[in-house]
Amino acid sequence: MIIVLAGTSDARQLALEIQQAGYNVMATVVTEHAAEQLQHAGLSVHLGRLTAEQLTKLIYMKQAKAVVDASHPFAEEASKNAIKAANDANVPYIRYERKSVPVDYERVTFVDSYEEAAELAATKKGVVMLTTGSKTLHIFAKKLLHLPDVRIIARMLPRKDNMEKCEELKFPQENIVAMQGPFTQELDTALFRHFGVTLLVTKESGKVGFVDEKIAAAEELGIETIVIRRPTIQYDTIYSEFSDVVAALRQRVPLLINQ
């Protein structure tokens, strides 16, 4: 058994590839939608966030031979928990992370945190579109919602908990875009035009996260962009290709019956 932290769409595809390589796989996810997708594809699934201790227990319970951490590039806590759990259970830890996208545009500013992004956005006037998710929405709400010359458009997944958070933070309904990606550059351009966006705030989520499409659309319209860099975690080894992850597994976990 291999436990895969499958926090993104490409991570879920990786879990399927590991299974196709001959390993039994249990994928851990945090949304019912992701769980349904993987169960439909024939994978065993654990639904819900796991502490390091809970993941360690799961490793022992399932007699897992390795942990593949394919959580989102910004899921810092999940990665730290996976590293600790793998060490505590004495099984190999393998990190998969989607490639970064090289950005070479005139109107892009990089920052190191959500707080820094919110501080910078607060110095601007106009329409700010956030594509940073709901988890850190409160940071931007605190800094920006009360400003008379700033309108915040929050784009996020169409989930009940996200809408409840927007209501709790007193986001006007007309300032919420609840959509499931992927988003093409053409769609991003249309949304930016529709809302009259003057500033885009996004994360360096990588090619699969379509960050380059967002920035290209902003550049096309002359919109300034703030990009939040990925958190820095020291991984012993990190892979960005599915084939490399499978090769690393085969090296560390010989393929046996009922692995």
C-alpha positions as CSV (number, residue, x, y, z in Angstrom):
1,M,0.0,0.0,0.0
2,I,1.2,3.5,-0.9
3,I,-0.5,6.5,0.7
4,V,-0.8,9.5,-1.6
5,L,-1.7,13.0,-0.4
6,A,-3.8,14.0,-3.4
7,G,-4.5,17.6,-2.9
8,T,-4.8,18.7,-6.6
9,S,-6.1,17.5,-9.9
10,D,-2.7,16.5,-11.1
11,A,-2.0,14.8,-7.8
12,R,-5.1,12.6,-8.3
13,Q,-3.8,11.7,-11.7
14,L,-0.5,10.7,-10.1
15,A,-2.3,8.5,-7.7
16,L,-3.9,6.7,-10.6
17,E,-0.6,6.3,-12.3
18,I,1.0,4.8,-9.2
19,Q,-1.9,2.3,-9.1
20,Q,-1.5,1.5,-12.7
21,A,2.2,0.8,-12.0
22,G,1.1,-2.1,-9.8
23,Y,0.8,-0.7,-6.3
24,N,-2.2,-0.6,-4.0
25,V,-3.0,3.1,-3.3
26,M,-4.9,5.0,-0.7
27,A,-5.4,8.6,-1.6
28,T,-6.1,11.2,1.1
29,V,-8.2,14.2,0.1
30,V,-10.1,17.0,1.9
31,T,-13.2,17.5,-0.3
32,E,-16.1,15.2,-1.0
33,H,-15.9,16.1,-4.7
34,A,-12.3,14.8,-4.9
35,A,-13.1,11.7,-3.0
36,E,-16.0,10.9,-5.3
37,Q,-13.7,11.3,-8.4
38,L,-11.1,9.0,-7.0
39,Q,-13.5,6.4,-5.7
40,H,-15.2,6.4,-9.2
41,A,-11.8,5.6,-10.6
42,G,-11.3,2.7,-8.3
43,L,-9.0,4.1,-5.7
44,S,-9.3,3.7,-1.9
45,V,-9.8,7.1,-0.3
46,H,-9.5,8.7,3.1
47,L,-11.6,11.9,3.3
48,G,-10.5,14.6,5.8
49,R,-7.4,16.5,7.0
50,L,-4.8,14.5,8.9
51,T,-2.5,15.6,11.6
52,A,1.0,14.0,11.7
53,E,-0.1,11.6,14.4
54,Q,-3.3,10.6,12.5
55,L,-1.3,10.0,9.3
56,T,1.2,7.9,11.3
57,K,-1.6,5.8,12.6
58,L,-3.0,5.4,9.1
59,I,0.4,4.3,7.8
60,Y,0.5,1.6,10.5
61,M,-3.1,0.6,10.0
62,K,-2.8,0.1,6.3
63,Q,0.8,-1.2,6.5
64,A,1.8,1.4,4.0
65,K,5.3,1.1,2.5
66,A,5.7,4.8,1.5
67,V,4.1,8.2,1.6
68,V,3.9,10.2,-1.6
69,D,3.2,13.9,-0.8
70,A,1.4,15.4,-3.8
71,S,-0.3,18.1,-1.8
72,H,-0.8,21.6,-3.2
73,P,2.4,23.7,-3.4
74,F,0.9,26.1,-0.7
75,A,-0.3,23.3,1.6
76,E,2.7,23.8,3.9
77,E,1.2,22.2,7.0
78,A,0.2,19.1,5.0
79,S,3.7,18.6,3.8
80,K,5.3,19.1,7.2
81,N,2.8,16.6,8.7
82,A,3.6,14.1,5.9
83,I,7.3,14.4,6.5
84,K,7.0,13.8,10.2
85,A,4.5,10.9,9.8
86,A,6.8,9.1,7.3
87,N,9.8,9.6,9.6
88,D,7.9,8.4,12.7
89,A,6.6,5.4,10.8
90,N,10.1,4.8,9.2
91,V,8.8,4.6,5.6
92,P,10.1,6.5,2.6
93,Y,8.7,10.0,1.9
94,I,8.5,11.1,-1.7
95,R,7.6,14.7,-2.7
96,Y,5.8,15.5,-6.0
97,E,5.3,19.1,-6.8
98,R,4.1,20.7,-10.1
99,K,6.7,22.8,-11.9
100,S,6.9,26.5,-11.3
101,V,6.1,28.7,-14.2
102,P,8.9,31.2,-15.1
103,V,7.3,34.7,-15.1
104,D,8.8,37.5,-17.2
105,Y,6.3,40.2,-17.4
106,E,6.5,43.9,-16.9
107,R,3.6,44.4,-14.4
108,V,4.3,41.5,-12.0
109,T,5.4,42.0,-8.4
110,F,6.4,39.0,-6.2
111,V,5.8,38.9,-2.5
112,D,6.5,36.2,0.2
113,S,3.2,36.1,2.0
114,Y,-0.5,36.7,1.9
115,E,-0.1,39.5,4.4
116,E,2.5,41.3,2.3
117,A,0.2,40.9,-0.8
118,A,-2.7,42.4,1.2
119,E,-0.6,45.3,2.4
120,L,0.6,46.1,-1.1
121,A,-3.0,45.8,-2.5
122,A,-4.2,48.3,0.1
123,T,-1.9,50.9,-1.4
124,K,-3.8,50.7,-4.8
125,K,-7.1,52.0,-5.9
126,G,-9.6,50.2,-8.1
127,V,-10.9,46.7,-8.5
128,V,-8.8,43.9,-7.0
129,M,-9.5,40.3,-8.1
130,L,-8.3,37.6,-5.7
131,T,-7.6,34.1,-7.0
132,T,-5.9,33.0,-3.8
133,G,-8.7,30.7,-2.5
134,S,-10.9,31.0,0.6
135,K,-8.5,29.9,3.3
136,T,-6.8,33.2,3.5
137,L,-9.7,35.4,2.4
138,H,-9.9,37.0,5.9
139,I,-6.5,38.5,5.5
140,F,-7.5,40.5,2.4
141,A,-11.0,41.3,3.9
142,K,-9.4,42.9,7.0
143,K,-7.0,45.0,4.9
144,L,-9.2,45.9,1.9
145,L,-13.0,45.6,2.5
146,H,-13.3,48.9,4.4
147,L,-11.3,51.0,1.9
148,P,-13.6,53.3,0.0
149,D,-11.6,53.3,-3.3
150,V,-11.2,49.6,-3.5
151,R,-13.6,46.8,-4.6
152,I,-12.6,43.2,-4.0
153,I,-13.7,40.4,-6.3
154,A,-13.2,37.0,-4.7
155,R,-12.9,34.1,-7.2
156,M,-13.1,30.7,-5.6
157,L,-14.5,27.2,-5.9
158,P,-18.3,26.9,-5.8
159,R,-18.5,25.2,-2.4
160,K,-20.9,25.8,0.5
161,D,-18.2,26.4,3.1
162,N,-16.6,29.0,0.8
163,M,-20.0,30.9,0.4
164,E,-20.5,30.7,4.2
165,K,-17.0,32.2,4.8
166,C,-17.8,35.0,2.3
167,E,-21.1,35.7,4.2
168,E,-19.2,35.7,7.6
169,L,-16.7,38.2,6.2
170,K,-19.6,40.3,4.8
171,F,-18.5,40.0,1.2
172,P,-21.2,41.5,-1.1
173,Q,-22.7,38.8,-3.3
174,E,-22.0,40.7,-6.5
175,N,-18.3,40.6,-5.6
176,I,-18.1,36.7,-5.5
177,V,-17.2,34.6,-8.5
178,A,-17.9,30.9,-7.7
179,M,-16.5,28.8,-10.5
180,Q,-14.7,25.5,-11.0
181,G,-11.6,25.7,-13.2
182,P,-9.6,25.1,-15.3
183,F,-9.7,28.7,-16.7
184,T,-8.4,29.6,-20.1
185,Q,-6.7,32.9,-20.8
186,E,-9.8,33.9,-22.9
187,L,-12.1,33.3,-19.9
188,D,-9.7,35.2,-17.5
189,T,-9.6,38.1,-20.0
190,A,-13.4,38.2,-20.2
191,L,-13.8,38.1,-16.4
192,F,-11.2,40.9,-15.9
193,R,-13.0,43.0,-18.5
194,H,-16.4,42.4,-17.0
195,F,-15.4,43.5,-13.5
196,G,-13.0,46.2,-14.7
197,V,-10.1,44.7,-12.8
198,T,-7.1,46.9,-12.1
199,L,-5.1,44.6,-9.9
200,L,-4.8,40.7,-9.9
201,V,-3.6,38.9,-6.8
202,T,-2.7,35.2,-7.3
203,K,-0.4,32.4,-6.1
204,E,2.5,30.8,-7.8
205,S,0.6,27.5,-8.1
206,G,2.4,26.3,-11.3
207,K,1.5,25.4,-14.8
208,V,-1.3,23.0,-13.8
209,G,-2.7,25.8,-11.6
210,F,-3.1,28.0,-14.7
211,V,-1.2,30.9,-13.2
212,D,0.4,31.7,-16.5
213,E,-2.9,32.1,-18.2
214,K,-4.1,34.5,-15.5
215,I,-1.0,36.6,-15.7
216,A,-1.0,36.6,-19.5
217,A,-4.6,37.8,-19.5
218,A,-3.7,40.6,-17.0
219,E,-0.8,41.6,-19.1
220,E,-2.9,41.8,-22.2
221,L,-5.2,44.2,-20.5
222,G,-2.5,46.2,-18.8
223,I,-3.4,45.0,-15.3
224,E,-0.8,44.9,-12.5
225,T,-0.4,41.5,-10.8
226,I,0.8,40.5,-7.4
227,V,2.1,36.9,-7.2
228,I,2.6,35.2,-3.8
229,R,5.7,32.9,-3.9
230,R,5.5,29.3,-2.7
231,P,6.4,28.6,0.9
232,T,9.9,27.3,1.3
233,I,10.2,23.8,2.7
234,Q,13.4,21.8,2.6
235,Y,12.7,18.5,0.9
236,D,15.4,15.9,0.6
237,T,14.2,15.0,-2.9
238,I,11.5,16.5,-5.0
239,Y,10.1,15.4,-8.4
240,S,7.9,17.2,-10.9
241,E,7.3,14.3,-13.3
242,F,5.0,11.3,-12.6
243,S,7.5,8.9,-14.2
244,D,10.2,10.0,-11.7
245,V,7.9,9.4,-8.8
246,V,7.1,5.9,-10.0
247,A,10.8,5.2,-10.6
248,A,11.6,6.4,-7.0
249,L,8.9,4.2,-5.6
250,R,10.2,1.2,-7.5
251,Q,13.7,1.8,-6.2
252,R,12.6,2.2,-2.6
253,V,9.6,-0.1,-2.5
254,P,10.1,-3.3,-4.6
255,L,6.9,-4.2,-6.3
256,L,5.4,-7.3,-4.6
257,I,2.0,-8.9,-4.7
258,N,-0.5,-6.9,-2.5
259,Q,2.0,-4.1,-2.1
